[in-house]
Amino acid sequence: MFKAKSIIFNSETYMLGQKYKPQGFTKTATVTNIVDNRNAYSHNEGGFEVRFDSGDFLRIYSNDVVIHWEQTGGEKG
């Protein structure tokens, strides 16, 4: 199983555990999770979500992103 460690979109990098203030956000928040929703049934839920500790999230509807994955659990190889 794999977990997204960081995502790059429009020359912006969002990495787990780092603080950011994306455009439109009123305050700085820490990235807690990066979710791949490309297989979601509803178009409104597709793409990627960068979730923050403030409860806010940044939804990315593009597939033109670079994801850095890390393996979780099981054998690494």
Phi and psi restraints in degrees (range 20) as a CNS / XPLOR table:
assign (resid 1 and name C) (resid 2 and name N)
       (resid 2 and name CA) (resid 2 and name C) 1.0 -124.2 20.0 2
assign (resid 2 and name N) (resid 2 and name CA)
       (resid 2 and name C) (resid 3 and name N) 1.0 152.3 20.0 2
assign (resid 2 and name C) (resid 3 and name N)
       (resid 3 and name CA) (resid 3 and name C) 1.0 -129.6 20.0 2
assign (resid 3 and name N) (resid 3 and name CA)
       (resid 3 and name C) (resid 4 and name N) 1.0 139.0 20.0 2
assign (resid 3 and name C) (resid 4 and name N)
       (resid 4 and name CA) (resid 4 and name C) 1.0 -70.6 20.0 2
assign (resid 4 and name N) (resid 4 and name CA)
       (resid 4 and name C) (resid 5 and name N) 1.0 128.0 20.0 2
assign (resid 4 and name C) (resid 5 and name N)
       (resid 5 and name CA) (resid 5 and name C) 1.0 -95.6 20.0 2
assign (resid 5 and name N) (resid 5 and name CA)
       (resid 5 and name C) (resid 6 and name N) 1.0 -35.1 20.0 2
assign (resid 5 and name C) (resid 6 and name N)
       (resid 6 and name CA) (resid 6 and name C) 1.0 -157.7 20.0 2
assign (resid 6 and name N) (resid 6 and name CA)
       (resid 6 and name C) (resid 7 and name N) 1.0 161.7 20.0 2
assign (resid 6 and name C) (resid 7 and name N)
       (resid 7 and name CA) (resid 7 and name C) 1.0 -138.4 20.0 2
assign (resid 7 and name N) (resid 7 and name CA)
       (resid 7 and name C) (resid 8 and name N) 1.0 139.3 20.0 2
assign (resid 7 and name C) (resid 8 and name N)
       (resid 8 and name CA) (resid 8 and name C) 1.0 -116.5 20.0 2
assign (resid 8 and name N) (resid 8 and name CA)
       (resid 8 and name C) (resid 9 and name N) 1.0 127.6 20.0 2
assign (resid 8 and name C) (resid 9 and name N)
       (resid 9 and name CA) (resid 9 and name C) 1.0 -147.4 20.0 2
assign (resid 9 and name N) (resid 9 and name CA)
       (resid 9 and name C) (resid 10 and name N) 1.0 129.7 20.0 2
assign (resid 9 and name C) (resid 10 and name N)
       (resid 10 and name CA) (resid 10 and name C) 1.0 51.3 20.0 2
assign (resid 10 and name N) (resid 10 and name CA)
       (resid 10 and name C) (resid 11 and name N) 1.0 44.3 20.0 2
assign (resid 10 and name C) (resid 11 and name N)
       (resid 11 and name CA) (resid 11 and name C) 1.0 65.8 20.0 2
assign (resid 11 and name N) (resid 11 and name CA)
       (resid 11 and name C) (resid 12 and name N) 1.0 10.2 20.0 2
assign (resid 11 and name C) (resid 12 and name N)
       (resid 12 and name CA) (resid 12 and name C) 1.0 -105.8 20.0 2
assign (resid 12 and name N) (resid 12 and name CA)
       (resid 12 and name C) (resid 13 and name N) 1.0 133.2 20.0 2
assign (resid 12 and name C) (resid 13 and name N)
       (resid 13 and name CA) (resid 13 and name C) 1.0 -108.2 20.0 2
assign (resid 13 and name N) (resid 13 and name CA)
       (resid 13 and name C) (resid 14 and name N) 1.0 130.8 20.0 2
assign (resid 13 and name C) (resid 14 and name N)
       (resid 14 and name CA) (resid 14 and name C) 1.0 -118.5 20.0 2
assign (resid 14 and name N) (resid 14 and name CA)
       (resid 14 and name C) (resid 15 and name N) 1.0 119.6 20.0 2
assign (resid 14 and name C) (resid 15 and name N)
       (resid 15 and name CA) (resid 15 and name C) 1.0 -120.1 20.0 2
assign (resid 15 and name N) (resid 15 and name CA)
       (resid 15 and name C) (resid 16 and name N) 1.0 139.8 20.0 2
assign (resid 15 and name C) (resid 16 and name N)
       (resid 16 and name CA) (resid 16 and name C) 1.0 -52.3 20.0 2
assign (resid 16 and name N) (resid 16 and name CA)
       (resid 16 and name C) (resid 17 and name N) 1.0 135.5 20.0 2
assign (resid 16 and name C) (resid 17 and name N)
       (resid 17 and name CA) (resid 17 and name C) 1.0 83.4 20.0 2
assign (resid 17 and name N) (resid 17 and name CA)
       (resid 17 and name C) (resid 18 and name N) 1.0 -4.2 20.0 2
assign (resid 17 and name C) (resid 18 and name N)
       (resid 18 and name CA) (resid 18 and name C) 1.0 -99.8 20.0 2
assign (resid 18 and name N) (resid 18 and name CA)
       (resid 18 and name C) (resid 19 and name N) 1.0 153.6 20.0 2
assign (resid 18 and name C) (resid 19 and name N)
       (resid 19 and name CA) (resid 19 and name C) 1.0 -95.2 20.0 2
assign (resid 19 and name N) (resid 19 and name CA)
       (resid 19 and name C) (resid 20 and name N) 1.0 139.4 20.0 2
assign (resid 19 and name C) (resid 20 and name N)
       (resid 20 and name CA) (resid 20 and name C) 1.0 -144.8 20.0 2
assign (resid 20 and name N) (resid 20 and name CA)
       (resid 20 and name C) (resid 21 and name N) 1.0 161.9 20.0 2
assign (resid 20 and name C) (resid 21 and name N)
       (resid 21 and name CA) (resid 21 and name C) 1.0 -133.4 20.0 2
assign (resid 21 and name N) (resid 21 and name CA)
       (resid 21 and name C) (resid 22 and name N) 1.0 83.1 20.0 2
assign (resid 21 and name C) (resid 22 and name N)
       (resid 22 and name CA) (resid 22 and name C) 1.0 -61.8 20.0 2
assign (resid 22 and name N) (resid 22 and name CA)
       (resid 22 and name C) (resid 23 and name N) 1.0 157.9 20.0 2
assign (resid 22 and name C) (resid 23 and name N)
       (resid 23 and name CA) (resid 23 and name C) 1.0 -55.1 20.0 2
assign (resid 23 and name N) (resid 23 and name CA)
       (resid 23 and name C) (resid 24 and name N) 1.0 131.9 20.0 2
assign (resid 23 and name C) (resid 24 and name N)
       (resid 24 and name CA) (resid 24 and name C) 1.0 94.4 20.0 2
assign (resid 24 and name N) (resid 24 and name CA)
       (resid 24 and name C) (resid 25 and name N) 1.0 -15.1 20.0 2
assign (resid 24 and name C) (resid 25 and name N)
       (resid 25 and name CA) (resid 25 and name C) 1.0 -82.9 20.0 2
assign (resid 25 and name N) (resid 25 and name CA)
       (resid 25 and name C) (resid 26 and name N) 1.0 145.1 20.0 2
assign (resid 25 and name C) (resid 26 and name N)
       (resid 26 and name CA) (resid 26 and name C) 1.0 -89.7 20.0 2
assign (resid 26 and name N) (resid 26 and name CA)
       (resid 26 and name C) (resid 27 and name N) 1.0 -19.0 20.0 2
assign (resid 26 and name C) (resid 27 and name N)
       (resid 27 and name CA) (resid 27 and name C) 1.0 -146.9 20.0 2
assign (resid 27 and name N) (resid 27 and name CA)
       (resid 27 and name C) (resid 28 and name N) 1.0 166.7 20.0 2
assign (resid 27 and name C) (resid 28 and name N)
       (resid 28 and name CA) (resid 28 and name C) 1.0 -73.8 20.0 2
assign (resid 28 and name N) (resid 28 and name CA)
       (resid 28 and name C) (resid 29 and name N) 1.0 143.0 20.0 2
assign (resid 28 and name C) (resid 29 and name N)
       (resid 29 and name CA) (resid 29 and name C) 1.0 -144.2 20.0 2
assign (resid 29 and name N) (resid 29 and name CA)
       (resid 29 and name C) (resid 30 and name N) 1.0 156.4 20.0 2
assign (resid 29 and name C) (resid 30 and name N)
       (resid 30 and name CA) (resid 30 and name C) 1.0 -97.2 20.0 2
assign (resid 30 and name N) (resid 30 and name CA)
       (resid 30 and name C) (resid 31 and name N) 1.0 135.8 20.0 2
assign (resid 30 and name C) (resid 31 and name N)
       (resid 31 and name CA) (resid 31 and name C) 1.0 -70.6 20.0 2
assign (resid 31 and name N) (resid 31 and name CA)
       (resid 31 and name C) (resid 32 and name N) 1.0 124.7 20.0 2
assign (resid 31 and name C) (resid 32 and name N)
       (resid 32 and name CA) (resid 32 and name C) 1.0 -107.7 20.0 2
assign (resid 32 and name N) (resid 32 and name CA)
       (resid 32 and name C) (resid 33 and name N) 1.0 -23.3 20.0 2
assign (resid 32 and name C) (resid 33 and name N)
       (resid 33 and name CA) (resid 33 and name C) 1.0 -163.0 20.0 2
assign (resid 33 and name N) (resid 33 and name CA)
       (resid 33 and name C) (resid 34 and name N) 1.0 148.8 20.0 2
assign (resid 33 and name C) (resid 34 and name N)
       (resid 34 and name CA) (resid 34 and name C) 1.0 -123.8 20.0 2
assign (resid 34 and name N) (resid 34 and name CA)
       (resid 34 and name C) (resid 35 and name N) 1.0 119.4 20.0 2
assign (resid 34 and name C) (resid 35 and name N)
       (resid 35 and name CA) (resid 35 and name C) 1.0 -112.9 20.0 2
assign (resid 35 and name N) (resid 35 and name CA)
       (resid 35 and name C) (resid 36 and name N) 1.0 132.2 20.0 2
assign (resid 35 and name C) (resid 36 and name N)
       (resid 36 and name CA) (resid 36 and name C) 1.0 -93.4 20.0 2
assign (resid 36 and name N) (resid 36 and name CA)
       (resid 36 and name C) (resid 37 and name N) 1.0 106.9 20.0 2
assign (resid 36 and name C) (resid 37 and name N)
       (resid 37 and name CA) (resid 37 and name C) 1.0 -109.1 20.0 2
assign (resid 37 and name N) (resid 37 and name CA)
       (resid 37 and name C) (resid 38 and name N) 1.0 22.8 20.0 2
assign (resid 37 and name C) (resid 38 and name N)
       (resid 38 and name CA) (resid 38 and name C) 1.0 -62.6 20.0 2
assign (resid 38 and name N) (resid 38 and name CA)
       (resid 38 and name C) (resid 39 and name N) 1.0 -23.5 20.0 2
assign (resid 38 and name C) (resid 39 and name N)
       (resid 39 and name CA) (resid 39 and name C) 1.0 -97.2 20.0 2
assign (resid 39 and name N) (resid 39 and name CA)
       (resid 39 and name C) (resid 40 and name N) 1.0 13.4 20.0 2
assign (resid 39 and name C) (resid 40 and name N)
       (resid 40 and name CA) (resid 40 and name C) 1.0 -65.2 20.0 2
assign (resid 40 and name N) (resid 40 and name CA)
       (resid 40 and name C) (resid 41 and name N) 1.0 145.5 20.0 2
assign (resid 40 and name C) (resid 41 and name N)
       (resid 41 and name CA) (resid 41 and name C) 1.0 -70.3 20.0 2
assign (resid 41 and name N) (resid 41 and name CA)
       (resid 41 and name C) (resid 42 and name N) 1.0 -36.8 20.0 2
assign (resid 41 and name C) (resid 42 and name N)
       (resid 42 and name CA) (resid 42 and name C) 1.0 -90.9 20.0 2
assign (resid 42 and name N) (resid 42 and name CA)
       (resid 42 and name C) (resid 43 and name N) 1.0 134.3 20.0 2
assign (resid 42 and name C) (resid 43 and name N)
       (resid 43 and name CA) (resid 43 and name C) 1.0 -57.9 20.0 2
assign (resid 43 and name N) (resid 43 and name CA)
       (resid 43 and name C) (resid 44 and name N) 1.0 -35.9 20.0 2
assign (resid 43 and name C) (resid 44 and name N)
       (resid 44 and name CA) (resid 44 and name C) 1.0 -67.5 20.0 2
assign (resid 44 and name N) (resid 44 and name CA)
       (resid 44 and name C) (resid 45 and name N) 1.0 -15.0 20.0 2
assign (resid 44 and name C) (resid 45 and name N)
       (resid 45 and name CA) (resid 45 and name C) 1.0 -108.7 20.0 2
assign (resid 45 and name N) (resid 45 and name CA)
       (resid 45 and name C) (resid 46 and name N) 1.0 1.2 20.0 2
assign (resid 45 and name C) (resid 46 and name N)
       (resid 46 and name CA) (resid 46 and name C) 1.0 -74.6 20.0 2
assign (resid 46 and name N) (resid 46 and name CA)
       (resid 46 and name C) (resid 47 and name N) 1.0 173.6 20.0 2
assign (resid 46 and name C) (resid 47 and name N)
       (resid 47 and name CA) (resid 47 and name C) 1.0 90.0 20.0 2
assign (resid 47 and name N) (resid 47 and name CA)
       (resid 47 and name C) (resid 48 and name N) 1.0 -145.0 20.0 2
assign (resid 47 and name C) (resid 48 and name N)
       (resid 48 and name CA) (resid 48 and name C) 1.0 -125.8 20.0 2
assign (resid 48 and name N) (resid 48 and name CA)
       (resid 48 and name C) (resid 49 and name N) 1.0 153.0 20.0 2
assign (resid 48 and name C) (resid 49 and name N)
       (resid 49 and name CA) (resid 49 and name C) 1.0 -126.5 20.0 2
assign (resid 49 and name N) (resid 49 and name CA)
       (resid 49 and name C) (resid 50 and name N) 1.0 131.3 20.0 2
assign (resid 49 and name C) (resid 50 and name N)
       (resid 50 and name CA) (resid 50 and name C) 1.0 -102.9 20.0 2
assign (resid 50 and name N) (resid 50 and name CA)
       (resid 50 and name C) (resid 51 and name N) 1.0 115.2 20.0 2
assign (resid 50 and name C) (resid 51 and name N)
       (resid 51 and name CA) (resid 51 and name C) 1.0 -101.6 20.0 2
assign (resid 51 and name N) (resid 51 and name CA)
       (resid 51 and name C) (resid 52 and name N) 1.0 142.1 20.0 2
assign (resid 51 and name C) (resid 52 and name N)
       (resid 52 and name CA) (resid 52 and name C) 1.0 -118.3 20.0 2
assign (resid 52 and name N) (resid 52 and name CA)
       (resid 52 and name C) (resid 53 and name N) 1.0 158.8 20.0 2
assign (resid 52 and name C) (resid 53 and name N)
       (resid 53 and name CA) (resid 53 and name C) 1.0 -67.2 20.0 2
assign (resid 53 and name N) (resid 53 and name CA)
       (resid 53 and name C) (resid 54 and name N) 1.0 -14.8 20.0 2
assign (resid 53 and name C) (resid 54 and name N)
       (resid 54 and name CA) (resid 54 and name C) 1.0 -79.1 20.0 2
assign (resid 54 and name N) (resid 54 and name CA)
       (resid 54 and name C) (resid 55 and name N) 1.0 -7.8 20.0 2
assign (resid 54 and name C) (resid 55 and name N)
       (resid 55 and name CA) (resid 55 and name C) 1.0 94.8 20.0 2
assign (resid 55 and name N) (resid 55 and name CA)
       (resid 55 and name C) (resid 56 and name N) 1.0 -11.2 20.0 2
assign (resid 55 and name C) (resid 56 and name N)
       (resid 56 and name CA) (resid 56 and name C) 1.0 -80.0 20.0 2
assign (resid 56 and name N) (resid 56 and name CA)
       (resid 56 and name C) (resid 57 and name N) 1.0 162.9 20.0 2
assign (resid 56 and name C) (resid 57 and name N)
       (resid 57 and name CA) (resid 57 and name C) 1.0 -146.2 20.0 2
assign (resid 57 and name N) (resid 57 and name CA)
       (resid 57 and name C) (resid 58 and name N) 1.0 155.0 20.0 2
assign (resid 57 and name C) (resid 58 and name N)
       (resid 58 and name CA) (resid 58 and name C) 1.0 -111.2 20.0 2
assign (resid 58 and name N) (resid 58 and name CA)
       (resid 58 and name C) (resid 59 and name N) 1.0 116.4 20.0 2
assign (resid 58 and name C) (resid 59 and name N)
       (resid 59 and name CA) (resid 59 and name C) 1.0 -97.5 20.0 2
assign (resid 59 and name N) (resid 59 and name CA)
       (resid 59 and name C) (resid 60 and name N) 1.0 128.6 20.0 2
assign (resid 59 and name C) (resid 60 and name N)
       (resid 60 and name CA) (resid 60 and name C) 1.0 -114.9 20.0 2
assign (resid 60 and name N) (resid 60 and name CA)
       (resid 60 and name C) (resid 61 and name N) 1.0 116.4 20.0 2
assign (resid 60 and name C) (resid 61 and name N)
       (resid 61 and name CA) (resid 61 and name C) 1.0 -92.8 20.0 2
assign (resid 61 and name N) (resid 61 and name CA)
       (resid 61 and name C) (resid 62 and name N) 1.0 0.2 20.0 2
assign (resid 61 and name C) (resid 62 and name N)
       (resid 62 and name CA) (resid 62 and name C) 1.0 -92.1 20.0 2
assign (resid 62 and name N) (resid 62 and name CA)
       (resid 62 and name C) (resid 63 and name N) 1.0 149.9 20.0 2
assign (resid 62 and name C) (resid 63 and name N)
       (resid 63 and name CA) (resid 63 and name C) 1.0 -94.6 20.0 2
assign (resid 63 and name N) (resid 63 and name CA)
       (resid 63 and name C) (resid 64 and name N) 1.0 -0.1 20.0 2
assign (resid 63 and name C) (resid 64 and name N)
       (resid 64 and name CA) (resid 64 and name C) 1.0 -85.9 20.0 2
assign (resid 64 and name N) (resid 64 and name CA)
       (resid 64 and name C) (resid 65 and name N) 1.0 65.9 20.0 2
assign (resid 64 and name C) (resid 65 and name N)
       (resid 65 and name CA) (resid 65 and name C) 1.0 -132.3 20.0 2
assign (resid 65 and name N) (resid 65 and name CA)
       (resid 65 and name C) (resid 66 and name N) 1.0 161.3 20.0 2
assign (resid 65 and name C) (resid 66 and name N)
       (resid 66 and name CA) (resid 66 and name C) 1.0 -117.0 20.0 2
assign (resid 66 and name N) (resid 66 and name CA)
       (resid 66 and name C) (resid 67 and name N) 1.0 124.0 20.0 2
assign (resid 66 and name C) (resid 67 and name N)
       (resid 67 and name CA) (resid 67 and name C) 1.0 -110.8 20.0 2
assign (resid 67 and name N) (resid 67 and name CA)
       (resid 67 and name C) (resid 68 and name N) 1.0 133.4 20.0 2
assign (resid 67 and name C) (resid 68 and name N)
       (resid 68 and name CA) (resid 68 and name C) 1.0 -104.0 20.0 2
assign (resid 68 and name N) (resid 68 and name CA)
       (resid 68 and name C) (resid 69 and name N) 1.0 116.9 20.0 2
assign (resid 68 and name C) (resid 69 and name N)
       (resid 69 and name CA) (resid 69 and name C) 1.0 -100.9 20.0 2
assign (resid 69 and name N) (resid 69 and name CA)
       (resid 69 and name C) (resid 70 and name N) 1.0 152.2 20.0 2
assign (resid 69 and name C) (resid 70 and name N)
       (resid 70 and name CA) (resid 70 and name C) 1.0 -129.8 20.0 2
assign (resid 70 and name N) (resid 70 and name CA)
       (resid 70 and name C) (resid 71 and name N) 1.0 143.4 20.0 2
assign (resid 70 and name C) (resid 71 and name N)
       (resid 71 and name CA) (resid 71 and name C) 1.0 -78.5 20.0 2
assign (resid 71 and name N) (resid 71 and name CA)
       (resid 71 and name C) (resid 72 and name N) 1.0 137.8 20.0 2
assign (resid 71 and name C) (resid 72 and name N)
       (resid 72 and name CA) (resid 72 and name C) 1.0 -122.6 20.0 2
assign (resid 72 and name N) (resid 72 and name CA)
       (resid 72 and name C) (resid 73 and name N) 1.0 134.2 20.0 2
assign (resid 72 and name C) (resid 73 and name N)
       (resid 73 and name CA) (resid 73 and name C) 1.0 65.7 20.0 2
assign (resid 73 and name N) (resid 73 and name CA)
       (resid 73 and name C) (resid 74 and name N) 1.0 170.8 20.0 2
assign (resid 73 and name C) (resid 74 and name N)
       (resid 74 and name CA) (resid 74 and name C) 1.0 63.8 20.0 2
assign (resid 74 and name N) (resid 74 and name CA)
       (resid 74 and name C) (resid 75 and name N) 1.0 -167.2 20.0 2
assign (resid 74 and name C) (resid 75 and name N)
       (resid 75 and name CA) (resid 75 and name C) 1.0 -85.0 20.0 2
assign (resid 75 and name N) (resid 75 and name CA)
       (resid 75 and name C) (resid 76 and name N) 1.0 139.3 20.0 2
assign (resid 75 and name C) (resid 76 and name N)
       (resid 76 and name CA) (resid 76 and name C) 1.0 -95.0 20.0 2
assign (resid 76 and name N) (resid 76 and name CA)
       (resid 76 and name C) (resid 77 and name N) 1.0 136.4 20.0 2
